[in-house]
């Protein structure tokens, strides 16, 4: 009898351990998603949507904490953290990611895309898939290509109606080599400053101007320290939505599927919001008293043509040519 009781107790203990192990495997997966934009930016709204959908589809198991406004460091720091496993996910910037995966620069060639929708078609094509493969080789898994808009120029000195108007101006750029090349091609002095420090830099005259999509100019309140906005439309930038490979490899296949499904929904929403915001920002910025000028893109396109030639003959030249060809074919 004692042996039977001991055996029964042992069996129950093993069953309890087994149940505990099963419960542990079904415990919450906690992920952190960082980005560098303000909370009213489409990037943040989409990040929250991603967290919401991932939680719903996993019955509450996958919990994503969103850290906006460069709380976890600037974009370059977050890219490094993704690769080391210190950060799980990021809706990052084209320029910062290009420092690790140079091929991202191909999508920033001047005057390559006529609209956001045009850029999305190319990103969702074979060249976008190839870019994702190159990203994975560097420890970055692409969950979606979000939108960072067609970029315009602003400054505190004068309207920028022709390339000559930029001569001698100190223009802030993100850490993006193509943008630096574009600024230099029109005679401006390019200075790299973090977006989180840009407002103060403009306010104090450290730089005269900057370039960003209208939605970023509005969300960052740059209109308060910039009197002139010129609709140059000189380049497009994407926002790579990434998860670090170290974090990705820890997920079960079922959780990976949930993450991918949530990312697809968030990508659709982010693009929609980005397009709507860009269209509505024109009127809102004008209402703030900013002078907004449309420009003849022809002279700007001519002045920046050497930038494309330089990149097509550089180390990632073959991929640049593929992206340019894909853009011209759409």
C-alpha positions, 0 to 999 in steps of 0.5 A: 500500500505504501509503495502504491501511494509513493508511486501515485505521488511520484506520478502526480508530481511528474504530471504536475511538472509536465503541466508546468512545462507546458504552461511555461511554453505557452507563457507570454512572448514579450517583445520590444519595438522601438522607433524614432518618430513622434506619437502622432506619426503614422509609424507609431500608429502602425506600431501600436496596431501591430502590437494589438493584432499580434496580441489578439491573434496569439490570444494574449500571449504575444505582448509587444511594448512600443517605445517611440520618439527615440526612447531607445536611442537613434535609428543607428543605435537601434539597428545595432541593438537589433543585430546584437539581440538587445532590441527585438524590433524596429520601424527604422530608417532607410539611411541607418539600415543602409549603413549595414545593408548598403543596398537600401540606398538604391531606393533613395536615388533622386527623382526615382519615384513619381508617387508613394504608390509607385514606390510600393509597387517596386518595393513589393516586387522581386527587388524588394524580396532580394533586399529582404534576403540581403537583410537576413544575411546581416541579421535583420528580418524584414517584416514589411516595407513601411513608408517614409514619404516623398521628401521636401525641403525647408529652410529659414532663409528663402524659397528654394525654387532652383538648385542655385538657391541652395548654394551655401545653405547648411542643410541637415540630412539624416545619416544617409549617404544618398541624401548627402550626395543630393545636397552636395550636388546642388551646392548645399553644405550637408550636416548630419543631425539626429532627428530628435535634435533637429528642432533645436538645431534649426531654432539655434541656427546650427543649420539653415534647413532640412529635408523630410516628408511633410508628415515628419515636418508637421509631427516634429513641429519644424514649421515653427522654426522654418518659414519656407517649404519647397516641394522639391520631391527630390527623393523617396524613403522607405521605413524598413520594419524589422525584427532582429534575427536573434529574436526571430530565431527564438520564436516558434513557427506558430508565433512567427506566423502570427508576427508575419500576419500582424506585420502585414496588417500594420504595413497596410495601415501604415502606408494608408495613413502615410499617404493620407497624412502627406495629402492633408499636411499641405493644407495644415502647414499652409494654415500655420503660416508657412510659405509653401512653393511648388518647384520645377523639378527639371533643373533639380533632376538635371543637377542631381543626375550625377548622383545616380551615375555615381551609385550605379558605378559603385559597389552596389551598382548592379542592385541600383540598376535593378531598382532603377529599371524596376522603377522605370518599368512600373 
